[in-house]
Amino acid sequence: MKKKVYIVSHSHWDREWYMPYEQHHMRLVELMDDVLELIETDPAFNSFHLDGQTIILDDYLQVRPERKEDVQRAITAGKLKIGPFYILQDDFLISSESNVRNMLIGKKESEKWGAPVNLGYFPDTFGNMGQTPQMMKQAGLETAAFGRGVKPVGFNNEVLDDENYTSQYSEMWWQGPDGTNILGLLFANWYSNGNEIPATKEEAVTFWTQKLAEAEKFASTNHLLMMNGVDHQPVQKDVTKAIALANELFPEYEFVHSNFDEYLQAVRQDLPEHVGTVHGELTSQETDGWFTLANTASARVYLKQWNTKVERQLENVTEPLAAMAYDLTGSYPHDQLDYAWKLLLQNHPHDSICGCSADEVHREMITRFEKADEVGNYLANELLEQLVSEVQTDGFPENSYPFVVFNTSGYVKSDIVNVRIELERKPFKEGVPHELWQELNESETPNFEVIDGQGKKIPASISAPEVCFGYDLPKDRFRVPYMAKYVEVKMLLSDLPAFSWETFALQEIQEQPQLAASMVKSETPVVLENDLLEVKFNENGTINVQDRATGKTYHELLTFEDTGDIGNEYIFKQPEGTTPILSNELSAEIAVVKDESFIAQVKIVQQMMIPEAAEELLLQEQRAVVDFRYRKAKRSTKLKSLMITTLVTMTKDSSRLAFETTIDNQMDDHRLRVLFPTEIEAETHEADSIYEVVTRPNQVSKSWENPTNPQHQHAFVNIHDEMRGMTVSNYGLNEYEVLTEKNTIALTLVRAVGEMGDWGYFPTPEAQCHGEFAFQYGLDFHGAASDRYETYQRAYSAQIPFSLKQTTRHSGQLNAEDQYVTVAGSTFAVTAVKNSEDDQYLVVRGFNMSDQAAEVQVKKQTNTVEKLNLLEEKQSESLGEELSPYEIRTIGFRR
């Protein structure tokens, strides 16, 4: 039987990378013009694989709208293979829901044109998430193709020989942590192994002799895949002629121009019984450690912070509010949300969100983030207006100012509420603006207190009044400008249930209320305490924290570490022979800046003298494209002052400390991290990943050569033993490392480099990240190992702000205090509350964080509940209360 060689024409299309988006865009137009012409003129041209992403069609038709019918004809004829995704994402650096929305929008976009390719396509993601098998299965995809994570690759994606190669074949079973299996297809010789096939005899003989041997080395069947294309590759116009020549020269093989549908069907029919199985995350851990590309998690950290902000806005604020408001209005803003999601997803390709592109690319990303965020904010404000107008508030006194607080997270939430309350306004029609301002500014402001719906006084701090300009934009008339007087209210809201709301009011009183006891135990040295923690501030700016539940004291937490970085946007490289500069070797200024009954804040100011950049040799090495591993540049001897200001916040009855660190970075070629020594003996740790709390080893493999071991996270990383543990949470800080000394959790704050890296020299001065930054992160503690999930849920909820809206006294359909959906499950992480695309269901989605079966109860009154898949389609299985280990569950409450 002849071996069959399947040649698939494609072009891996990074929308933006080493050139700005429009440079790539114009080349895409040329590519698509050529592909359509080839489809029309060469009957032997089977098809062109459009890189698994439907956005290419939008990008092309934006410039060539007149070719829409030609595109449709090619898709209908099976000549243009589309989907199933909207974009090719980096799956580790975007949220769980972003990964799903990419599939949902990709499905919807594909179905506008025809049937998508039934293949999970991840040719160039920088490692692959462990839950891919379960996610693909729940999206109706039985196979995933990928280029990284199993076989080691080096500079410019060169295949390396490695005795720890995890799979014998390019075909393998891939098993997720929940036990789901799919067929994994590894591009063992990269997705360019059949690129530029010669159409002349002598070159073809040389080409095929090498390429066939390479493919046969890893193929488990007689079906060999040749990917005819690579990054931004023009379509090979004489490919069918080259294939005909190959059939003449190598008669023992059958060469066909083909597609993934045909190839996968053939492979599955002949797949051997034993091809090997890979498990969970595929991140090339059994390699020398240099080319996992995990340091893209810290490149251009401002992108990661923006991404977290917009994801939380859309997923965890706007969509839950839209679902709640739907019960009142029967309307859901699908089109507006899709628009915002598309803008956000356009920032999620692996060369975009990873921060490893040209400066122009990342400037354009900021605009997309801002636009998506503005849509989310606009919708949320409109939805809050709809909701609070129906919340019953007429039980409050007449001389009060009601406001409603919504917890749109999937967890019981305790946090500080900051709300701006308007006391009085004067429209411009009543006088001259500056005179109205003066009148309000000079008017007497009474004293206030905050009460809840039962009239109970809530400890709060209320600011001095401020008069500001404002305006309304009524739906039925022209804008209304005004001056108004406001006060800022700050209070601690404790234990607000998931997806619930509670109503409060600012009430006039005769005398200013006195706040109760302080959490500041001492000011020399500064010591804070509540019922759960005691925090001592050391002279060097570090803190010692005693977890009162366990009696364990953790020492020298909050040390800042600065090192040189002569790597690039992809990979961190510390200069040889250099040592880190540590903040705990210096004295710090420490002062209590807020001391109230429910909140205490301490400011730490530290000045670190660090090199202004790398020495000049680095620029020479970059221009000469010296492999970063072999660079000899050191740090400059010229030092500059890096001022680090950290605000530490303790709230009443909380085991979580919150930190905000601000810097003005004017230095180049360095990395700043914050260190938390756990002193806990453990061989593994846990981190938040995509629909998974993943367990990773603290130690590297024997083949690892990289001095560092960077890893991805989203919301937290935890180290624990059976008796105690520490959780470090973050907001938009996606890189961490567990250091061997004291099992220290090192959280990367900023990494500043001057070049893109990869296959040439591309200077990126804006990747040096000059300017002011604010980093938010947190620290939490637990006792028994089973209690760690509570700290995980607090880390998730800390990323999701309360939603607030002032309102009037009025009657309404909604109770003053209520819960929209009840969620009970100690290991259940909620990722979505939204309407299904067809409005048939209220969708609640989440996953089991544990490797053990666990109960979860998600309830909404009077609704029939059904099990859905990730595409929100009804499933035949019944829906019980037990979650399997690592199960992703989508629950549909029928509307």
N, C-alpha and C positions, 0 to 999 in steps of 0.2 A: 504493500500500500504506500502510495506516495505521501510524503509530508506536504502539508498545505500551508502556504505562506499568505497571510491576510495583510494586505497593505491598506492602511487607513490614512487617508489624506486629512490633514488638520493644520491649524496654526494655533499654538498656545498663545492666547491673546490677553496679556496684561494691559488693562485699559490705560494704565499710567505706570511709569517706572523710572527708567533712567532718562527719559525725556518727559516734558509736560504732557498732560492728557491730550491736548489738541494735536500735538505732533503724532502721537500714536493714533489718534482718531483719523487724521487724514490718510495715514497708511492703511487703516482699516477699510476706508472707503475704496481705496485702490485694490485691496485684497478681495473685497466682496464683488467689485466690478469684474475682476478676473475670474473668480469662482463661478459667478452666474454665466459669464461668457463660455467658460469651459463646459458647464453643465449643458448649455444649449448647443454647443458645437461638437462635442466629443461623446458619442453614444456609449463608448466603452468606459467613460468616467462614471464609476459607480455612485460616489457620494462624497460629501465633504462634512467632516465632523466639526460642528461649530463650538467646540471647546466647552461644552456642557453649560453654557450661560446664555440666557435669552436676551440679556441687555445688549448684546452685539447687534441684534436686529433693530432695537431702538436707535442705537448710535449710528447705524448705517442709514436708516430711513430719515433720520434728522437732517441729513445732507442730501440724500437721494429719495425724496418721498415718491417720486414718479416710478420708482422700481418696486413698489409694494406688490403689485400683481406678479412681477417676475419672481420675487422672493416667495410668495405664496405658492406659485406653480412649482417651484423647485422643492419646497417642503412637502407639498401634496404628492409629488412624484417620488418622494423618498430620496431625493438627491441632496437635500440640505438637512442634516441631522441636528436637531435642536434640543435644548434642555438637558437635564430636568431642573437645573437651578437658575436663579436670577443672575447671580454673579458667582465667581469662584472665590470663596472666602478663605480667610485664615480662621480655622475653626477654634483655635485655642484663645484668641484674643478678642473674640466677640462672644456675647452672652449665649446661653442655651437657647433662649427665645429667638435671638437674631439668627441662629443657625436654622431654626424651624421656619421663621418667616422667609428666609431665603428659599426654602423648599416650597412653602405655600404660595409665595408670589411667583416663583419659577413655574410651578404647576399651572397657575392661572394664566400666566403669560404664554406658556407653551400651548395650552389648549385653545388659545386664540388662533393659533396657526395649524395645529395638528398634534399628533402624538409625540411626546418626548422620548428620547433614548432612555431605556430602562436601566440606567447605570448611575450609581453614586460616583461622581467624578471628582477626584482630588489629586490631580497630577502633580501639583507643586506646593501643596500646603506644607508648612514647616513643622512636620510631625502630624500625627492623626489622633483624634480624641478617642478615648477608650469606649465610649458609648456609641460609636459609629454603627456597629452591627445592629443594635436595638433600634437606633434612629432610622437607619435605612429600611429595616424590616417593617417598621411602623409607617413608613412612607411608601411601601409597596416595591421597594428596590431590593433585589436579592443579591446584588453584586456591587462591590466598590472597587474602583481602580485608583491606585495611588503610587506616588513616586518616591516617597521618603518614609523613614521610620523603621524599616526592616533591614534593608541592605545598606551598608555604610557608603556614604558618598563624601567626596572631598572637594577641593577647590574646583569651581566651575562645574559642579555636579559630576566630577570624575568618579567612576566606580572604583572602589578600593577592595583589595583582597583582604578578607578578614575571617579568621577561623571561627569566630562567634556569629557568623551569618545565621540569622534565626530560622530561615526557611530554606529548605533544599530546592524549592521550585519557585517560579514566578507566579504560580497558582497555589493558593493555600486557603484553608479555612481560617476565618477571623472570628474569634469568640469574644463577646463583650463580657463585662463583669457580671451581668445578670444571666449569662449562659447562652444568649442568642448567638447563632452562627450564621454568617453569610460567606459567600465566596469572595476572597480577596484576590485582586489581580495587581501584582506588583510590576511596575515598569522597571524590570531588573536592569535593563540597559538604557534606561531613561526613556522619556517620551519622544525621543528624536532618533531612535535606533534605525529607522528606515528613511532618514531624511536625505534629500537630494540624491535619488537613485540614478546612477549613470545610464545613459542611453547609447553609449558606445561600448564595443565589445571588450577591449582590454581593461578599461576602467570598471566595467560591470563585473568581470571575473574577479578582480581584486576586491571589489566592494562586497559582493555576495559571499565570497569565500570567508571573509571575516565576519560579516553580519550574521550569516546563518550559524556559524560556529558559536557566536556569542549567545544567540537566542536559544539554540539547542542545549546550551550549558544549563539553563534554568527551566526550560519548558517541561511540563509533566505529560504532555500529549504530543501528538504529531501535528498539532495546529500551532503555528508560529505567528506571532503578532509583530508587524513592522509599522511603527508610527512615522508616517511620511510628513514630517513638519517639526517645528520647534518654535521658540519664542518669536512672535511677530514674523514668522516665515512666510514669504509669498508662496502661493500655491504653485506646485510644480506642474507646469502646463504640459510637459511631455511624459507625465507619469505612466500613462497607459502604453506608450511606445516603449518606455523602459521596462515595463512589466512583460510585454511581449518578448523583448530581447532576453529577459531572465528566463522565460519558459524555454527558449531555444538553447540557451547556454547550460541550463541545469535541468535536464529532462526528468531527473529523479524527484524533483519537487514540482508542485503545482502552485504557481503564483497567481493570485487574484486581487483585483482592486475591490475592496470590501468595506465593511462597516462593523461596528461593535455588536449589533444585533446578530448578525450571521456568525461572527467569531465566537461570541459567548455561547450561543446555542450549540455550536460544534464542540467547544471545550467541555461544556457540561455533559454532553453525551459520552465523551471519552475520558472523563476525569478519573484517574486511578483512585482506588479506595483509600489509599494512604498518601496524602500530599503534605501532611503536616498542618499544625495549627498554631497561629499566633494569638496572643491574649492581650486584651485591654489596650492601653495606650501604645502607640507606635512612635517612639521618639528617639530612636537610634541610641539607646543607652548602652548597648553592647558595642561601642565603637571607641575611637580615641577621644571623643567628647568635644571636638572642636566645631563640628558642623551640624550640631543639633539646631542651630540658629535660634535658640531660646532667648538669646540676648536682645532679639527684636522686641521682646516684652518691655524693655527699658529704653529703647530708642525713641527719641522725641516724646517724652512722657506726657507732654501737653495734649497729644492726640489721644492717648489712653484716658486721660482725665475727661476730655470732651466726650469721648465715646461712652464712658460710664454715665456721664450726666444725661446724655440724650437717650440712652437705653433705659435708664431708670424713669425718665420722664414719660416715654412712650409706653413701656411695658407695665410700669408699676404705679403710675399716676393717671395718665390720660385714659388708658384703656379700662382700668377698673372703674373710673368715674363714668366713662361712656356706658359701661354695662349697667351701672346703677341707674343712670339717668334714663336708659332705655325703658325701664319699667314704668317711668312716668310719661315719656314722650312717644315711645314706639319708634324712635329714630336713632340710628347709629351712624357715626361719621366714617363709614368705610372708605370712601374715596379720599378724604383728607388724610386719614391715617395711612392708607396705601402710599399716598404721595410722600408723606414724611418718612415712612419706612424705606421707600425706594431711595430717597436722598441719603438716609443713613447707611443703607446697604451698599451704596456706591462708594462709601469709605471703607468697606470691609474686605476688598481683595487683599491677598497676602502681601503685595508690595505696597499697599496703601496704609492699612491700619498698623502694619508692622513698622512703619516709619523708616523704611529702607528704600526710599526713592529720592528723586531730585527735589530740591527745595520748592520749585514751582508746584509740584504735585501736592505737597503738604499744605501750601498756602491755600490752594483751591479746596482742600478737604475742610479747612476751618470754615469756609463759607457754607459748605454743605451741612456741617454740624450746626452752624448758627441757624440756617434755614429750617432744618428739621426740628430743632429745639423751639423755634418760634411757633411753628405749627402746633407742636405739642402743648406749649404754654397757652396759646390762644384757645385751643379746644378745651383744655382743662379749665380755664377761666369761665368759658361759656357753660360747660357742664356743671361746674360748681354753682353758677348762678341759677341754673335750672333746678338743682338739687336743694339749695338752701331756701329757695323761694317756697318750697313745699315742706320744709322742716318746721314743726310747730314750735314757736318761740313766744307765744303770748302769755306763757306762765311767768315770764320774768317781769320785774317791776317796770313801771312806766319810765322812770328816770334811769334807764339802763341801755346798754349798747350790746346786743347779742352777737355772738359769733359761733360758727360751727367748725369743729375740728374733725377731719376724716383721717382714719388710718387705712390707707390703700395697700398696705403690705399684707402678706399672708401670715403674719405673726403677731402675737401680743406685743405691743410696742410701748416702751417708756422712753420719753425724750423731752428735751426742752422745746417749748412752743414759743415762737416769736411771732406776734401778730400786731399789725398796725391798725389802730382803731381811729376812725374818723369821728370827731366830736361835733364839728359844726362846719358848714360850708356856705360860701357866698358866691353865687354865680356872677359872671362879669356883667350881666345885664343889669345888676343892681348898683353898679358904680364903676369908678376907675380902678383898675387892678391894684395899683400900689396902695391906694387908700383902703381897699378891701383887705389887703394884706396887713396893713397897719392896724386896722380896726380889730381884726381877729387876734393879732399878736398882742394887743394891749388888753383884750378882754380877759376877765378872771376865769381861771380853770379850777374846777372843784377837785377835791381828793377822790380817789377811787379805790375800789377793791374788786377782785374777781370772785364770782360765785358760779356754782354749777346749777343744774336744773332743779336740784332740791334745796337751793338756797345756801348750801354749804360754802364757806369761805375757802378759797384756794390760795395758798401762798404764792405771791407774785411780786415782781418788781415792775413799776410803771414809770416810764421816763417823763422828763419835762416835756411840755407840749412844743410842737413845731408847726409853723404855718408854711404850706407849700402850694404850688400851682398843680392843678389837675384838670382832667376833662373826661366827659362821657361821650360815647358815640352811640346814640340811640339807634334802634333798628328802623325807626320810622320818621326820623327828622335829622336836622343838621347837628353838628357837634355842639357840645355845651361846655365851655371852659369855666373854671371857677378857682377860687382860693379856698383852702380847707385847713382846719386845725386837727392835728393828729397827736396821739401818744403811742409809744411802743410798749407792748405788754410782753413780759417774759415770765413763763411759769413752767413748772415740771408737770407733765401729764403722765401718769403712771398706769400701766397695764390696760391700755386701750385695746380691745380685742381686734383680731384680724378683720379687715373689711367692714369696719364699723364707724360710727360717728357719735360724737357727744357735743352738746351745746352748752356754752358758757356765756357769761355776760359781764361787762364792765359796769359796775354800779357805783353811783355817787354816794359818798359818805361824808361825815362832818370832819373827821380827823384822819390824818395819814396813818394807815395801819402799820404796826410794828412787826417786823419779821422776827422769827424765832431763832433758836440756837444756831451756832456756826459749826461748820465741818473743819475749820482750821484749828487744830489742836495746839500748834506752836508756830511761831514765826521766826525763831532763832534756835535751831534750824527750822525751816518750814516743814510742817507735818500736817497732812490732811487725813481725816478718818471719817468713815461711815460705818454702818453695822457690818459691812462685808470686807472692807479693805482698810489698811493703814499704809499711807504713802509718805516716805521720808525723802526729802530732796537733799542730795549730797552737794558739797561745795563745788564739785567738778561738773555739775549739771546732770548727773545721772540720778536715777531714783531707785530706792529699795521699796519693794511692795510686799506686805504681808497679806496673804489670803487667809482671812480669819476662819474660813470654813475648814481648812486643812492645817492651819498653823504654819504653813510653809512660807518662808521669806525668800523672795527672788532679789538678787543683788545686781547693782551696776546696769540696770536697764536704761535704755535711751542713750546709748553711746553712739555718736556719729563717727563714721569712718570715711575718709577721703583717699582715693587711690588714683594714680594715673591710668589713662586708657589710650593706648596707641592702636586700638582696633578700628572698627568701623561700625556702621549702623547695624550690621548683622551680628557681630561678634566682639565681645569684650576681651581686651588683652592688656594685662598689667605689664608695664615696662620691667625688664629683667633687673634684678638686684635692687629693687625699690621696696619700701615697706609702707604700709598704710599710715596715714596721719589720723590720730584719734582725739576726739574731743575730751575724753575723760582724763587726759593728761594736762588739762588746762582748768583754770577756775572759771566760774560762771556767775552772772548776775541773776539772782532769784528773788522774785517778789510776788506777794499775793495781790492779785488785781481784782478779784471778785470774791466776796464772802457773804453768802446769804444762806438761808435755811435749807434751800434745795439745790444750790449749786455753789461750788468753789472753783476758782481758776487761779492758776499760778503761771507766771511768765518766766521762762528761762532764756537768757540772752548769752550766747557764746560767740567768741571770735576765734576763728581758725585761720591761721596763716598757711596758705597752700600755694603751690606753684601756679603761675599765671597761665601756663600751657605746657605742652611738651617742648623739648628742645628743637631747634630748627632742622635737625636731621630727619625728623618725622616727615616733614613736607617733601624732602628729597626722596625718601623711601616710598611715600604715597605716589609721587609722580612717576617713579620707576616701577610701580606696581610690584613692589616687594611683598611677598606673602606675609601677612601680618604676624604669622608665627615666628618669622625669622628677622623681624625688625629689631634694631639695636638702639633706637631712640630712647632717651631717658626723659625725666621731667626737668623743666627749666629750674635754674637756681634762683630766679627772680620770684619773690613771693608777693601775694596780694591778700587782703583781708576778706574772708567770707564770713559775714555776720549771719548767725543762725538763731532765729527767734522761735521758741516753741511755747505754745499755750497748752497747758495741761488742764483738763476739765474733769472734775469728779461731781457726780450727781448723787442725790440721796437714794439709798436703797439699791444701788447698782454695783455690780462687780466689774463693770467695764469702765476703763479710763479712756477718754478721747484726747487725741493730740492733733494740733495743727501747727506744722512747722513752715515758716516762711523764710525764703532766701532771695537775694538778688544776685543771680549767677552772672559774673562777668569773666569767668575763667574758662579755658579751653581744655579739651583732652583729659577729662577726669570723670570719676564716678563718685557719687555721694550716697551712702547707705546709712540706715539706722539699725543698731544691733540690740537684740534682746536675748541675753544668755538665759537658757531655761534651766540648766543644771539638772535636767531630767534624763535618766538613763533609758534610752529607747533606740531601737535599730531602725524604726520607720517613723514617718510622720504622715499627716493627712492634709490635703489642700482642696480647695473648691475648684472644680473643673466643670466641664460641660455635662449637665445632668448627672453629675457624679461627685461624691467626695472621694477622691482617689488616694490610695495608700501608696507612698513612694519610699524607697530605701534611703536612709541617710548617707550610706556609703556608695561610692561609685564602683563600676565593674573593674576587673583586673586589667582590661585593655584601655582604660581611660587614661589619657595623658594631659588633658586640659586641667590646669590647677584649680579651676572653679567648676561648679556644678549648678548652673542657673536653671530655674524651673518656672513654669507658668502657674498663675493663680488668678482668681477673680476677686473673691470677697475675703478669704482668710487662709491661714496656714496654722496647723496645730501640732504640738508635740505633747504626748501624755504617756504616763504609765498607768498601772491599775488604780493608783491612789490619787493622782493629781495631774493637772495639765494646764498649759498656757495656749491661748489663741491670739494670734496677731491678725487683726483685720485691717482693711485698707479701702480706699476709694480711688480707683483708677491707677493703682500702682501694681502692675501685673507681674513683676519679677521678684523672686525671693531666692535665697539659698540657705540651706542648713549647714552651718559650719561645724566641723568636728569638735572644736574646743567648746566644751560646756553645752553641746548641742544648741548652738546659738542660731536663732532665726534672724537672718539679715535681710532687711527689706530695702530694695533699691528705690531711692527717691528720684535721682536724676542721673543720666549718663550723657556726657557731652563729647561728641566726636566730630571730625571734620571731613569725612568722606563716606560715600555710599558703600563702597566695597564691591564684592562679587567679582565681575570679570574684567574690570578696567579701573581707570582713575576717574572718578566723578566727584569733584569737590562739592561739599554740602555745608557751607558755613553756618546755615541756620540750624543744623543739627547740633551745633555747640550749645543751643538752648540758652542763649543770653536772655536776661531779664528776670522779672519777679515771678516767683512760683509760690504757691501755697499747697502743702501736702496734708491730706487728712488720713489718719489711721487710728487704730485703737488697740487696746490690750484688755484681755478678759481672762478669767481664771475659773477653774472648776475642780471638783474633788474626784469622785469615782469616774472611771473612763466613760461610763454610760451617760454621765452628765455633760459631756462635751458638746452634745447636739444642741443644748440650750445656748451655748456660746456661739454656735454656728448660726442659729436662728437670729440671735441678737446682731451678729455681724451682717446678715442679710438685711434685717430691718433698719440698721443704722445707715444703709445706703439710700433708704427711701424716706424722704421728708414727709411730715404731716402736711396735709392740704387744708388750707384755712380760708374762711370767707366770713367777713362781717355781713350782717343782715339786719333786718328790721324786726320789730315785734309783730307777729302775724300768726294766723292759724295755717294748717297745712295737712297734707296727706301723710307725711312722714313723722314718726315719733321724734321727740327731741333727742332721744338716745336709742340707738338700735344697731343691729348687725345684719349686713346684707347677706353674707354667706358665713356659715360657721365652719371652722377648720380645726380639727383636733388630731394631732399626731406628732409625737415627740421627735421623730426622725424624718418627717415629711417637709420637704422644701418646696414652696409654692413658686412657680415661675410665671404664671399667666392667669388673669381673669379677664375675659373678653367675650364678645359675641363671635360665633362662628361666621364664616364668610357669607352664608346664606341666611343668617339670623334665626336659624332653626334652634340653635342651642346657646345657652350661656356656658362658656367653656372655662373650666378650671383645670389647670395643668400643674404638675409637679413631679417630684421623684423621691424615692426612698434613699436617704443619705447613707443608710446602713447596709452591711453585708448580711444582716439578719432580717427575716420576715418581720413585719411590723404592722400594727393596726393604724388605720387612718379613717377619720370620719369627716366627710365634707358634705354639708347639708344646706339645702335651701327649701323653705317651706313651699308646699303645694306643687312641686315640680317633679315630673317623671325624670329619672336619672338613667343615663345610658353610657356605655363605654365607647370611647372614640379612639381613633389612631391619631398620629401627629398631623395628618392632613384633615383632621376633624371630621372623619367619615365614621358612621356608625359601624360597630363591630358586633359579631354574633355572640361573643362571650358575655356571660353575666358579670356584674360588677359587685364584687364583695368588698368587705372592709379591710381585708388583709392585703398588704403590699408585699410582693416578693422582694428578695434582696436586690437593690439597685434598680427596681422597676421604675420606668417612666410611665406615668398614668395621666391620661386626658379624660376628664369627666365632662359629660354633656348633660346639662339640665334643660330639658326640652322647653322651648319658649311657647 
